[in-house]
């Protein structure tokens, strides 16, 4: 049974979220109403996913996400009534894996949650795979660790899965929709903003100069090629 942490200060929303999750009989749900309470809980327990509101009393959800991302690996899904691009991009930049705009229907929530959990489970399946090395990057599926020049990079689960997929497909053209479907485990339906934000964040972490990328090259505004012209083995 997957353990889900809900961080939401609206009691009615909490009840609705709990109802949708509990009725599936697949989730063990914990609810807290502030970032401060959530911080205490995640430091003392393991969760498979976190549903996180942006607007919380005290510290907001985005600041909380940035604080805990270096300490936990599970998917973080933002749930918020804020629908502006600036907030969504900032949430994903700070380590969020997904973003759902309120109000949303129960099946939509479950679809997003299940897709993120499938991606995490898929990552665990690859734990027996060989270590991947491209240029100065090394990815170890057994530990989910990514190193650059011997220093560990802190990646979100989504960033890790993007890098893992691209490293395995080194030198091959990867269509935007193909990448989205592979990593998010669902079709993009033409909305690729989330993909672009995560790739931009990943570039900031793996490239010496993100404006002149050596690893992730955008090809004719249609897709990516990973390490096509990289001379380092």
N, CA and C of each residue as an Amber inpcrd file, in Angstrom:
protein
   699
   0.8500000  -1.1980000   0.0000000   0.0000000   0.0000000   0.0000000
   0.8820000   1.2430000   0.0000000   0.6060000   2.1680000  -0.9120000
   1.4010000   3.3860000  -1.0180000   1.0190000   4.3860000   0.0760000
   2.0420000   4.9930000   0.6560000   1.8290000   5.9990000   1.6970000
   1.8540000   7.3860000   1.0600000   0.7650000   8.1290000   1.2390000
   0.6190000   9.4470000   0.6320000   0.5140000  10.4980000   1.7320000
   1.2820000  11.5650000   1.5890000   1.2040000  12.6930000   2.5130000
   0.5010000  13.8490000   1.8140000  -0.5740000  14.3480000   2.4210000
  -1.2890000  15.5160000   1.9140000  -0.9380000  16.7110000   2.7910000
  -0.4420000  17.7800000   2.1640000  -0.1190000  19.0090000   2.8860000
  -1.0550000  20.0930000   2.3490000  -2.1200000  20.3590000   3.0860000
  -3.2050000  21.2270000   2.6110000  -3.9040000  21.8370000   3.8220000
  -4.1270000  23.1650000   3.7970000  -4.7250000  23.8210000   4.9580000
  -6.2450000  23.9500000   4.8720000  -6.8250000  23.6690000   3.7240000
  -8.2820000  23.7200000   3.5610000  -8.8700000  22.3780000   3.9950000
  -9.6090000  22.3810000   5.1000000 -10.1080000  21.1290000   5.6580000
 -11.0730000  20.4180000   4.7150000 -11.8910000  21.1770000   3.9960000
 -12.8260000  20.5650000   3.0560000 -12.0840000  19.8760000   1.9170000
 -11.0610000  20.5280000   1.4100000 -10.2580000  19.9160000   0.3490000
  -9.5810000  18.6470000   0.8580000  -9.1060000  18.6930000   2.0930000
  -8.4830000  17.5050000   2.6870000  -9.4470000  16.3330000   2.7310000
 -10.6730000  16.5920000   3.1240000 -11.6770000  15.5320000   3.1900000
 -11.9420000  14.9360000   1.8180000 -12.0260000  15.8010000   0.8140000
 -12.2880000  15.3270000  -0.5450000 -11.1160000  14.4860000  -1.0550000
  -9.9070000  14.9740000  -0.8350000  -8.7310000  14.2300000  -1.2820000
  -8.6350000  12.8750000  -0.5880000  -8.8700000  12.8750000   0.7110000
  -8.8460000  11.6180000   1.4440000  -9.8850000  10.6430000   0.9180000
 -11.0740000  11.1570000   0.6330000 -12.1480000  10.3050000   0.1250000
 -11.7440000   9.6270000  -1.1740000 -11.2440000  10.4160000  -2.1190000
 -10.8570000   9.8510000  -3.4220000  -9.7610000   8.8110000  -3.2810000
  -8.8080000   9.0820000  -2.4020000  -7.6880000   8.1590000  -2.2570000
  -8.0650000   6.9160000  -1.4590000  -8.8010000   7.1090000  -0.3930000
  -9.1390000   5.9820000   0.4740000 -10.1000000   4.9970000  -0.1820000
 -10.9680000   5.5020000  -1.0620000 -11.9460000   4.6050000  -1.6760000
 -11.2900000   3.5880000  -2.6100000 -10.0890000   3.8610000  -3.0670000
  -9.3910000   2.9050000  -3.9240000  -8.7960000   1.7480000  -3.1200000
  -8.6650000   1.9560000  -1.8090000  -8.0720000   0.9590000  -0.9070000
  -6.6280000   0.6320000  -1.2910000  -5.9600000   1.5930000  -1.9380000
  -4.5710000   1.3960000  -2.3440000  -3.6130000   2.3500000  -1.6280000
  -4.1800000   3.2600000  -0.8270000  -3.3460000   4.3060000  -0.2450000
  -3.5620000   4.4260000   1.2550000  -2.4490000   4.6250000   1.9450000
  -2.4500000   4.9670000   3.3590000  -2.1790000   6.4680000   3.4230000
  -3.1700000   7.2460000   3.8700000  -3.1180000   8.7000000   3.7320000
  -2.8570000   9.3800000   5.0790000  -1.9020000  10.3050000   5.0780000
  -1.6290000  11.1680000   6.2230000  -1.8760000  12.6080000   5.7990000
  -2.5280000  13.3830000   6.6670000  -2.8630000  14.7700000   6.3370000
  -2.2600000  15.7070000   7.3700000  -1.6110000  16.7630000   6.8910000
  -1.1530000  17.8480000   7.7610000  -1.5480000  19.1620000   7.0980000
  -1.5260000  20.2330000   7.8730000  -2.0860000  21.4970000   7.3820000
  -1.0750000  22.6290000   7.2650000   0.2030000  22.3280000   7.4370000
   1.2270000  23.3670000   7.3100000   2.5430000  22.7440000   6.8910000
   3.4140000  23.5790000   6.3310000   4.7340000  23.1040000   5.9270000
   5.5520000  22.6900000   7.1430000   5.3750000  23.3910000   8.2330000
   6.1290000  23.0860000   9.4520000   5.7890000  21.6790000   9.9480000
   4.4840000  21.3390000   9.9600000   4.0690000  19.9980000  10.3900000
   4.5760000  18.9380000   9.4160000   4.5250000  19.2620000   8.1320000
   4.9780000  18.3140000   7.1220000   6.4640000  18.0340000   7.2500000
   7.2390000  19.0510000   7.5760000   8.6790000  18.8770000   7.7140000
   9.0080000  17.8940000   8.8240000   8.3020000  17.9900000   9.9260000
   8.5310000  17.0570000  11.0350000   8.2150000  15.6330000  10.6230000
   7.1500000  15.4630000   9.8390000   6.7090000  14.1280000   9.4440000
   7.6620000  13.4800000   8.4470000   8.0810000  14.2310000   7.4290000
   8.9330000  13.6270000   6.3960000  10.3230000  13.3000000   6.9230000
  10.7270000  13.9520000   7.9920000  12.0290000  13.6520000   8.5770000
  12.0030000  12.3570000   9.3770000  10.8060000  11.9020000   9.7230000
  10.6920000  10.7070000  10.5630000   9.9330000   9.5560000   9.9160000
   9.6010000   9.6970000   8.6400000   8.8530000   8.6310000   7.9750000
   9.0660000   8.6620000   6.4820000   8.7360000   7.5570000   5.8270000
   8.9040000   7.4400000   4.3790000   7.5470000   7.5230000   3.7020000
   7.4680000   8.3200000   2.6460000   6.2290000   8.4530000   1.8800000
   6.5090000   8.1820000   0.4060000   5.5150000   7.6260000  -0.2670000
   5.6720000   7.2860000  -1.6810000   5.3400000   8.4610000  -2.5870000
   4.5630000   9.4230000  -2.0970000   4.2470000  10.6290000  -2.8590000
   3.7040000  11.6810000  -1.9060000   3.8700000  12.9510000  -2.2910000
   3.3660000  14.0690000  -1.5040000   2.4670000  14.9230000  -2.3840000
   1.2470000  15.1980000  -1.9060000   0.3380000  16.1400000  -2.5480000
   0.4700000  17.4480000  -1.7710000   0.9110000  18.5020000  -2.4380000
   1.3520000  19.7100000  -1.7410000   0.6570000  20.9550000  -2.2850000
  -0.0560000  21.6520000  -1.3970000  -0.6670000  22.9200000  -1.7770000
   0.4140000  23.9980000  -1.8400000   0.2030000  24.9840000  -2.7020000
   1.1480000  26.0950000  -2.8060000   0.9260000  27.0970000  -1.6790000
  -0.3430000  27.4810000  -1.4780000  -0.6590000  28.5200000  -0.4940000
  -0.9480000  27.8780000   0.8580000   0.0440000  27.9590000   1.7450000
  -0.0560000  27.3950000   3.0840000   0.2150000  28.4890000   4.1140000
  -0.2950000  28.3210000   5.3240000   0.0300000  29.2930000   6.3790000
   1.5060000  29.2000000   6.7320000   2.1300000  30.3400000   6.9830000
   3.5650000  30.3340000   7.2700000   4.3520000  30.1310000   5.9890000
   5.2120000  29.1570000   5.9890000   6.0210000  28.8480000   4.8120000
   5.1500000  28.2610000   3.7080000   5.2920000  28.7650000   2.4760000
   4.4480000  28.2560000   1.3940000   4.9870000  26.9340000   0.8580000
   4.1570000  26.2860000   0.0390000   4.4970000  24.9560000  -0.4380000
   5.7360000  24.9230000  -1.3130000   5.9640000  25.9670000  -2.1060000
   7.1250000  25.9770000  -2.9920000   8.4190000  26.0530000  -2.1950000
   8.4430000  26.9040000  -1.1790000   9.6260000  26.9940000  -0.3170000
   9.8580000  25.6780000   0.4240000   8.7790000  25.0490000   0.8580000
   8.8880000  23.7540000   1.5370000   9.4610000  22.6960000   0.5960000
   8.9900000  22.6870000  -0.6550000   9.4770000  21.7290000  -1.6380000
  10.9720000  21.8950000  -1.8510000  11.4160000  23.1290000  -2.0080000
  12.8430000  23.3740000  -2.2070000  13.6580000  22.8750000  -1.0120000
  13.1180000  23.0360000   0.1780000  13.8380000  22.6600000   1.3910000
  13.9970000  21.1410000   1.5180000  12.9510000  20.3890000   1.1510000
  12.9900000  18.9410000   1.3800000  13.4890000  18.1530000   0.1810000
  13.5840000  18.7910000  -0.9960000  13.9440000  18.0260000  -2.1820000
  15.3090000  17.3660000  -2.0580000  16.2280000  17.9970000  -1.3600000
  17.5520000  17.4080000  -1.1960000  17.5460000  16.2320000  -0.2220000
  16.4440000  16.0800000   0.5220000  16.3940000  15.0480000   1.5560000
  15.5090000  13.8690000   1.1920000  14.5330000  14.0740000   0.3020000
  13.6250000  12.9870000  -0.0490000  13.5700000  12.8280000  -1.5500000
  13.2130000  11.6060000  -1.9920000  13.2410000  11.3090000  -3.4230000
  11.8470000  11.1340000  -4.0190000  10.8250000  10.9870000  -3.2100000
   9.5030000  10.6260000  -3.7320000   8.9090000  11.7470000  -4.5890000
   7.9410000  11.4170000  -5.4720000   7.2820000  12.4390000  -6.2900000
   6.5550000  13.4710000  -5.4270000   6.6800000  14.7370000  -5.8250000
   5.9540000  15.8280000  -5.1780000   5.0140000  16.4280000  -6.2140000
   3.7070000  16.3480000  -5.9420000   2.6910000  16.8370000  -6.8710000
   2.0260000  18.0610000  -6.2530000   2.1700000  19.1930000  -6.8970000
   1.5260000  20.4090000  -6.3990000   0.0370000  20.4030000  -6.7660000
  -0.7870000  20.8620000  -5.8260000  -2.2190000  21.0420000  -6.0590000
  -2.5510000  22.4720000  -5.6440000  -3.0570000  23.2670000  -6.5680000
  -3.2340000  24.6810000  -6.2550000  -4.2930000  25.3090000  -7.1420000
  -4.9220000  26.3590000  -6.6150000  -5.8660000  27.1520000  -7.4060000
  -5.1350000  28.1670000  -8.2790000  -3.8430000  28.3510000  -8.0510000
  -3.0380000  29.2820000  -8.8470000  -2.7080000  28.6500000 -10.1950000
  -3.0810000  29.3390000 -11.2580000  -2.9480000  28.7610000 -12.5960000
  -2.0670000  29.6000000 -13.5140000  -1.2890000  30.5180000 -12.9370000
  -0.4390000  31.3540000 -13.7830000   0.8810000  30.6450000 -14.0650000
   1.4300000  30.9210000 -15.2260000   2.6560000  30.2460000 -15.6620000
   3.8050000  30.4740000 -14.6960000   3.8970000  31.6690000 -14.1450000
   5.0090000  31.9810000 -13.2490000   5.0160000  31.0610000 -12.0290000
   3.8400000  30.8500000 -11.4240000   3.7640000  29.9860000 -10.2420000
   4.0530000  28.5390000 -10.5990000   3.4830000  28.0690000 -11.6960000
   3.6830000  26.6740000 -12.1060000   5.1580000  26.4100000 -12.3920000
   5.7800000  27.3090000 -13.1470000   7.1970000  27.1360000 -13.4800000
   8.0510000  27.1880000 -12.2230000   7.7430000  28.1100000 -11.3160000
   8.5140000  28.2190000 -10.0680000   8.3800000  26.9560000  -9.2290000
   7.1720000  26.3910000  -9.1910000   6.9570000  25.1560000  -8.4300000
   7.7680000  24.0030000  -9.0010000   7.7870000  23.8820000 -10.3000000
   8.5560000  22.8160000 -10.9380000  10.0520000  23.0750000 -10.8220000
  10.4420000  24.3490000 -10.8890000  11.8590000  24.6950000 -10.7370000
  12.4010000  24.3190000  -9.3640000  11.5520000  24.3680000  -8.3460000
  11.9840000  24.0950000  -6.9800000  11.9460000  22.6040000  -6.6320000
  11.6780000  21.7590000  -7.6300000  11.7540000  20.3220000  -7.3860000
  10.4460000  19.5760000  -7.4820000   9.3530000  20.2730000  -7.8330000
   8.0820000  19.5830000  -8.0150000   8.1120000  18.6970000  -9.2460000
   7.3620000  17.6020000  -9.2030000   7.3080000  16.6790000 -10.3300000
   6.0780000  16.8840000 -11.1980000   5.0280000  17.4530000 -10.6210000
   3.7730000  17.5980000 -11.3550000   2.9870000  18.7380000 -10.7230000
   1.9550000  19.2100000 -11.4430000   1.1670000  20.3490000 -10.9620000
  -0.2720000  20.1590000 -11.4390000  -1.2220000  20.1530000 -10.4970000
  -2.6420000  20.0170000 -10.8180000  -3.3610000  21.2690000 -10.3370000
  -4.1680000  21.8520000 -11.2060000  -4.8810000  23.0810000 -10.8760000
  -6.2610000  22.7630000 -10.3070000  -6.5760000  23.3490000  -9.1480000
  -7.9010000  23.2360000  -8.5530000  -8.8770000  24.1490000  -9.3000000
 -10.1430000  23.7610000  -9.3650000 -10.6930000  22.4810000  -8.9240000
 -10.4190000  21.3860000  -9.9520000 -10.3060000  20.1670000  -9.4820000
 -10.0880000  19.0390000 -10.3800000 -10.9780000  17.8820000  -9.9400000
 -11.2610000  17.0050000 -10.8530000 -12.0960000  15.8400000 -10.5580000
 -11.2430000  14.7120000  -9.9940000 -11.8900000  13.8500000  -9.2290000
 -11.1830000  12.7370000  -8.6040000 -10.3820000  11.8880000  -9.5720000
 -10.9610000  11.4970000 -10.7120000 -10.2040000  10.6750000 -11.6600000
  -8.9390000  11.3620000 -12.1780000  -8.9740000  12.6890000 -12.2850000
  -7.7880000  13.4240000 -12.7370000  -6.6840000  13.3120000 -11.6870000
  -7.0450000  13.5130000 -10.4280000  -6.0780000  13.3790000  -9.3460000
  -5.4580000  11.9880000  -9.3460000  -6.3100000  10.9620000  -9.4270000
  -5.8170000   9.5870000  -9.3860000  -4.9170000   9.2930000 -10.5750000
  -5.2660000   9.8260000 -11.7460000  -4.4490000   9.5890000 -12.9370000
  -3.0570000  10.1820000 -12.7670000  -2.9850000  11.4100000 -12.2580000
  -1.6830000  12.0480000 -12.0360000  -0.8830000  11.2920000 -10.9800000
  -1.5400000  10.9390000  -9.8950000  -0.8490000  10.2430000  -8.8130000
  -0.3350000   8.8860000  -9.2750000  -1.1800000   8.1290000  -9.9490000
  -0.7920000   6.7930000 -10.4020000   0.3400000   6.8590000 -11.4200000
   0.3100000   7.8840000 -12.2930000   1.3880000   8.0310000 -13.2750000
   2.7180000   8.3050000 -12.5880000   2.6910000   9.1690000 -11.5730000
   3.9260000   9.4590000 -10.8490000   4.4290000   8.2530000 -10.0710000
   3.5160000   7.4970000  -9.4930000   3.9190000   6.2990000  -8.7610000
   4.4430000   5.2190000  -9.7090000   3.8640000   5.1220000 -10.9010000
   4.3670000   4.1630000 -11.8930000   5.7880000   4.5270000 -12.2970000
   6.0410000   5.8160000 -12.4340000   7.3900000   6.2390000 -12.8020000
   8.3850000   5.8710000 -11.7000000   7.9820000   6.0540000 -10.4500000
   8.8650000   5.6820000  -9.3430000   9.1120000   4.1830000  -9.3210000
   8.0440000   3.4160000  -9.5580000   8.1800000   1.9540000  -9.5850000
   9.0590000   1.5210000 -10.7450000   8.9270000   2.2060000 -11.8660000
   9.7470000   1.8940000 -13.0350000  11.2130000   2.1350000 -12.7310000
  11.5000000   3.1960000 -11.9880000  12.8800000   3.4900000 -11.6040000
  13.4510000   2.3570000 -10.7670000  12.6360000   1.8130000  -9.8650000
  13.0960000   0.7180000  -9.0160000  13.3710000  -0.5430000  -9.8320000
  12.6030000  -0.7460000 -10.9140000  12.8170000  -1.9120000 -11.7690000
  14.2160000  -1.8840000 -12.3760000  14.7140000  -0.6830000 -12.6650000
  16.0090000  -0.5350000 -13.3160000  17.1710000  -0.5520000 -12.3360000
  16.9030000  -0.8500000 -11.0760000  17.9660000  -0.8070000 -10.0790000
  19.0620000  -1.8290000 -10.3440000  18.7500000  -2.9020000 -11.0850000
  19.7570000  -3.9160000 -11.3960000  20.5300000  -3.6210000 -12.6660000
  20.2010000  -2.5250000 -13.3570000  20.8800000  -2.1860000 -14.5990000
  22.3120000  -1.7050000 -14.3340000  23.1100000  -1.7380000 -15.3880000
  24.4930000  -1.3130000 -15.2690000  24.5930000   0.2080000 -15.1110000
  25.6790000   0.6320000 -14.5030000  25.9510000   2.0520000 -14.3610000
  26.1470000   2.6600000 -15.7460000  25.5430000   3.8370000 -15.9770000
  25.6730000   4.5380000 -17.2470000  26.6740000   5.6820000 -17.1000000
  27.5750000   5.8110000 -18.0590000  28.5360000   6.9050000 -18.0530000
  28.5640000   7.5570000 -19.4210000  28.3070000   8.8430000 -19.4550000
  28.3920000   9.6310000 -20.6860000  29.1370000  10.9170000 -20.3440000
  30.2780000  11.1150000 -20.9960000  31.0680000  12.2980000 -20.6900000
  31.4740000  12.3110000 -19.2260000  31.1750000  13.3930000 -18.5500000
  31.5290000  13.5300000 -17.1410000  30.3880000  13.1510000 -16.2120000
  29.3360000  12.5750000 -16.7740000  28.1650000  12.1730000 -15.9930000
  28.1640000  10.6670000 -15.7620000  27.8250000  10.2740000 -14.5540000
  27.6640000   8.8620000 -14.2180000  26.3430000   8.6930000 -13.4840000
  25.5300000   7.7580000 -13.9420000  24.2360000   7.4790000 -13.3200000
  24.2170000   6.0230000 -12.8590000  23.9300000   5.8250000 -11.5860000
  23.8850000   4.4910000 -10.9920000  22.4420000   4.1280000 -10.6590000
  21.7980000   3.2390000 -11.4400000  20.4050000   2.8680000 -11.1830000
  20.1920000   2.1990000  -9.8320000  21.2390000   1.5880000  -9.2790000
  21.0880000   0.8860000  -8.0000000  20.8780000   1.8500000  -6.8440000
  21.4360000   3.0390000  -6.9540000  21.3640000   4.0030000  -5.8550000
  20.6190000   5.2850000  -6.2220000  20.2310000   5.4090000  -7.5070000
  19.5920000   6.6330000  -8.0230000  20.5200000   7.8400000  -7.9040000
  21.8050000   7.6050000  -7.8800000  22.7620000   8.7030000  -7.7400000
  23.3020000   9.1060000  -9.1040000  23.4210000  10.4100000  -9.2890000
  24.0190000  10.9570000 -10.5040000  25.2170000  11.7990000 -10.0910000
  26.3600000  11.5140000 -10.6840000  27.5890000  12.2130000 -10.3450000
  28.1070000  12.9650000 -11.5620000  28.6830000  14.1360000 -11.3110000
  29.3710000  14.8960000 -12.3430000  30.7380000  15.2890000 -11.8020000
  31.7760000  14.7960000 -12.4470000  33.1520000  15.0190000 -11.9840000
  33.3160000  14.6230000 -10.5210000  32.6530000  13.5600000 -10.1330000
  32.7880000  13.0450000  -8.7790000  31.9000000  13.6980000  -7.7510000
  31.1380000  14.7390000  -8.1420000  30.2400000  15.4040000  -7.2040000
  28.8010000  14.9950000  -7.4970000  28.0300000  14.6850000  -6.4430000
  26.6620000  14.2230000  -6.6240000  25.7280000  15.3750000  -6.9640000
  24.8590000  15.1440000  -7.9400000  23.8430000  16.1130000  -8.3260000
  22.5290000  15.7570000  -7.6460000  21.8140000  16.7470000  -7.1640000
  20.5060000  16.5310000  -6.5460000  19.4380000  16.6820000  -7.6230000
  18.7970000  15.5740000  -7.9890000  17.7610000  15.5740000  -9.0140000
  16.4360000  15.1390000  -8.4150000  15.3560000  15.6970000  -8.9290000
  14.0230000  15.2040000  -8.5680000  13.7980000  13.8810000  -9.2940000
  12.8130000  13.0790000  -8.8850000  12.5300000  11.8300000  -9.6020000
  12.2900000  12.0430000 -11.0880000  11.6120000  13.1270000 -11.4450000
  11.3430000  13.3940000 -12.8580000  12.6280000  13.7210000 -13.6010000
  13.4680000  14.5560000 -13.0110000  14.7440000  14.8840000 -13.6460000
  15.6090000  13.6480000 -13.7920000  15.6100000  12.7950000 -12.7830000
  16.3810000  11.5560000 -12.8380000  15.8880000  10.6700000 -13.9820000
  14.5800000  10.5000000 -14.0790000  14.0290000   9.6270000 -15.1160000
  14.2990000  10.1890000 -16.5140000  14.2210000  11.5070000 -16.6580000
  14.5610000  12.1430000 -17.9360000  16.0050000  11.8420000 -18.3160000
  16.9090000  12.0340000 -17.3770000  18.3210000  11.8080000 -17.6540000
  18.5970000  10.3370000 -17.9410000  18.0000000   9.4560000 -17.1730000
  18.1900000   8.0160000 -17.3610000  17.7460000   7.6020000 -18.7630000
  16.5810000   8.0700000 -19.1700000  16.0500000   7.7380000 -20.4900000
  16.9550000   8.2850000 -21.5910000  17.3760000   9.5370000 -21.4600000
  18.2060000  10.1440000 -22.4980000  19.5880000   9.5080000 -22.5740000
  20.1620000   9.1470000 -21.4280000  21.4760000   8.5010000 -21.4430000
  21.4070000   7.1330000 -22.1080000  20.3240000   6.4190000 -21.8760000
  20.1650000   5.1150000 -22.5300000  19.9830000   5.2520000 -24.0340000
  19.4060000   6.3830000 -24.4490000  19.1240000   6.6040000 -25.8700000
  20.1230000   7.5730000 -26.4940000  21.3240000   7.5980000 -25.9810000
  22.3470000   8.5380000 -26.4460000  22.4810000   8.5190000 -27.9710000
  22.4800000   9.7270000 -28.5610000  22.7010000   9.8660000 -29.9930000
  21.4710000   9.6810000 -30.8560000  20.3460000   9.2820000 -30.2540000
  19.1120000   9.0580000 -31.0060000  18.1910000  10.2810000 -30.9030000
  17.4840000  10.5640000 -31.9790000  16.5060000  11.6410000 -31.9390000
  15.3150000  11.2150000 -31.0940000  14.9190000  12.0650000 -30.1450000
  13.8160000  11.7750000 -29.2320000  12.7590000  12.8560000 -29.3980000
  11.6570000  12.5160000 -30.0170000  10.5600000  13.4570000 -30.2270000
  10.0030000  13.9270000 -28.8870000   9.5870000  15.2110000 -28.8170000
   9.0590000  15.7540000 -27.5680000   7.9640000  14.8630000 -26.9810000
   6.9890000  14.4870000 -27.7930000   5.8840000  13.6660000 -27.3040000
   6.3670000  12.2910000 -26.8500000   7.3510000  11.7640000 -27.5450000
   7.9270000  10.4730000 -27.1750000   8.5660000  10.5340000 -25.7960000
   9.3070000  11.6030000 -25.5400000   9.9500000  11.7700000 -24.2310000
   8.9010000  11.9220000 -23.1410000   7.8990000  12.7540000 -23.4030000
   6.8510000  12.9730000 -22.4030000   6.1550000  11.6560000 -22.0530000
   5.7670000  10.8920000 -23.0740000   5.0520000   9.6420000 -22.8320000
   5.9130000   8.6480000 -22.0620000   7.1980000   8.5900000 -22.3890000
   8.1070000   7.6640000 -21.7240000   8.2840000   8.0180000 -20.2500000
   8.4420000   9.3000000 -19.9470000   8.7590000   9.7220000 -18.5840000
   7.5110000   9.8740000 -17.7290000   6.4540000  10.4780000 -18.2900000
   5.2460000  10.7270000 -17.5000000   4.2440000   9.5840000 -17.5780000
   4.5020000   8.6120000 -18.4300000   3.6530000   7.4260000 -18.5290000
   2.2150000   7.7600000 -18.9250000   2.0650000   8.8020000 -19.7220000
   0.7650000   9.1700000 -20.2670000   1.0030000  10.1070000 -21.4530000
   0.0650000  10.2050000 -22.3880000   0.2570000  11.0960000 -23.5360000
   0.2620000  12.5560000 -23.1180000   0.9640000  13.3890000 -23.8710000
   1.0720000  14.8050000 -23.5280000  -0.1850000  15.5780000 -23.8920000
  -0.9380000  15.0810000 -24.8770000  -2.1240000  15.7790000 -25.3880000
  -1.7780000  17.2010000 -25.8290000  -0.5550000  17.3630000 -26.3120000
  -0.1280000  18.6530000 -26.8420000   0.3880000  19.6360000 -25.8190000
   0.2830000  19.3100000 -24.5310000   0.7510000  20.2240000 -23.4840000
   2.1360000  19.7870000 -23.0320000   3.1630000  20.4420000 -23.5660000
   4.5450000  20.0440000 -23.3080000   5.2840000  21.0020000 -22.3750000
   4.5510000  21.9490000 -21.7820000   5.1890000  22.9400000 -20.9200000
   5.9510000  22.2790000 -19.7730000   5.3540000  21.2690000 -19.1660000
   6.0070000  20.5890000 -18.0470000   7.3200000  19.9620000 -18.4880000
   7.3180000  19.3340000 -19.6540000   8.5450000  18.7350000 -20.1810000
   9.6290000  19.7930000 -20.3570000   9.2810000  20.9040000 -20.9760000
  10.2700000  21.9440000 -21.2510000  10.8680000  22.5080000 -19.9590000
  10.0210000  22.6860000 -18.9430000  10.5220000  23.2100000 -17.6640000
  11.5070000  22.2350000 -17.0280000  11.1710000  20.9520000 -17.0170000
  12.0490000  19.9650000 -16.3970000  13.3560000  19.8070000 -17.1670000
  13.3000000  19.8660000 -18.4860000  14.5320000  19.7710000 -19.2680000
  15.4080000  20.9860000 -19.0080000  14.8010000  22.1630000 -18.9140000
  15.5720000  23.3650000 -18.6010000  16.2490000  23.2310000 -17.2340000
  15.5090000  22.7210000 -16.2560000  16.0920000  22.5310000 -14.9290000
  17.2230000  21.5130000 -14.9600000  17.0240000  20.4340000 -15.7210000
  18.0600000  19.4070000 -15.8210000  19.3150000  19.9650000 -16.4830000
  19.1510000  20.7830000 -17.5010000  20.3080000  21.4110000 -18.1510000
  21.1160000  22.2420000 -17.1460000  20.4160000  22.9670000 -16.2790000
  21.1110000  23.8040000 -15.3000000  22.0050000  22.9690000 -14.3940000
  21.6370000  21.7130000 -14.1900000  22.3690000  20.8600000 -13.2540000
  23.4850000  20.0630000 -13.9210000  23.3160000  19.7060000 -15.1930000
  24.3130000  18.8350000 -15.8140000  25.2400000  19.5550000 -16.7810000
  24.8320000  20.7200000 -17.2520000  25.6370000  21.4490000 -18.2330000
  26.5430000  22.4730000 -17.5460000  27.7480000  22.6510000 -18.0690000
  28.6120000  23.7230000 -17.5820000  28.0260000  25.0720000 -17.9650000
  27.4850000  25.1700000 -19.1810000  26.8410000  26.3810000 -19.6630000
  25.5160000  25.9840000 -20.3110000  24.3880000  26.1200000 -19.5880000
  23.0890000  25.6910000 -20.1290000  22.7130000  26.3790000 -21.4420000
  23.2820000  27.5520000 -21.7020000  22.9650000  28.2480000 -22.9610000
  23.7280000  27.6540000 -24.1400000  24.7680000  26.8830000 -23.8440000
  25.5420000  26.1920000 -24.8740000  25.6590000  24.7120000 -24.4820000
  24.5360000  23.9870000 -24.5170000  24.5220000  22.6160000 -23.9800000
  25.3710000  21.6290000 -24.7910000  26.0990000  20.7880000 -24.0700000
  26.8420000  19.6950000 -24.7100000  26.0770000  18.3880000 -24.6320000
  25.2240000  18.2730000 -23.6160000  24.5220000  17.0040000 -23.4220000
  23.1470000  16.9980000 -24.0950000  22.2620000  17.8870000 -23.6950000
  20.8880000  17.8820000 -24.2150000  20.7510000  18.9620000 -25.2820000
  20.6460000  18.5310000 -26.5190000  20.5040000  19.4530000 -27.6440000
  19.0780000  19.4070000 -28.1650000  18.4530000  20.5660000 -28.3000000
  17.1280000  20.6480000 -28.9180000  17.3030000  20.6050000 -30.4350000
  16.5770000  19.7090000 -31.0910000  16.7570000  19.4700000 -32.5200000
  15.5580000  19.9800000 -33.3030000  15.7630000  21.0890000 -34.0280000
  14.7660000  21.6510000 -34.9350000  13.4000000  21.8570000 -34.2740000
  13.4130000  22.1850000 -32.9940000  12.1880000  22.4480000 -32.2400000
  11.1990000  21.2790000 -32.2820000  11.7220000  20.0840000 -32.4980000
  10.8650000  18.9020000 -32.5690000  11.1990000  17.8570000 -31.5080000
  12.4160000  17.9280000 -30.9930000  12.8060000  16.9170000 -30.0260000
  14.2140000  17.1650000 -29.5160000  14.7940000  16.1490000 -28.8780000
  16.1180000  16.2590000 -28.2820000  17.0340000  15.1600000 -28.8120000
  18.3280000  15.4490000 -28.7740000  19.3530000  14.4370000 -28.9890000
  20.3420000  14.5780000 -27.8340000  20.6360000  13.4600000 -27.1870000
  21.5230000  13.5000000 -26.0220000  22.9450000  13.1450000 -26.4190000
  23.8600000  14.0660000 -26.1300000  25.3070000  13.8370000 -26.2920000
  25.6840000  13.3690000 -27.6950000  25.0520000  13.9700000 -28.7020000
  25.3140000  13.5380000 -30.0910000  26.7620000  13.8020000 -30.5120000
  27.2700000  14.9790000 -30.1740000  28.6040000  15.3710000 -30.6210000
  29.6120000  15.4000000 -29.4840000  29.2930000  14.7270000 -28.3870000
  30.2060000  14.7460000 -27.2450000  31.3840000  13.8190000 -27.5090000
  32.5820000  14.3600000 -27.4620000  33.7680000  13.5740000 -27.7850000
  34.2120000  12.6840000 -26.6160000  33.8990000  13.1140000 -25.4000000
  34.3240000  12.3240000 -24.2360000  33.5330000  11.0290000 -24.1970000
  34.1490000   9.8650000 -24.0720000  33.4320000   8.5860000 -24.0760000
  32.5260000   8.4450000 -22.8630000
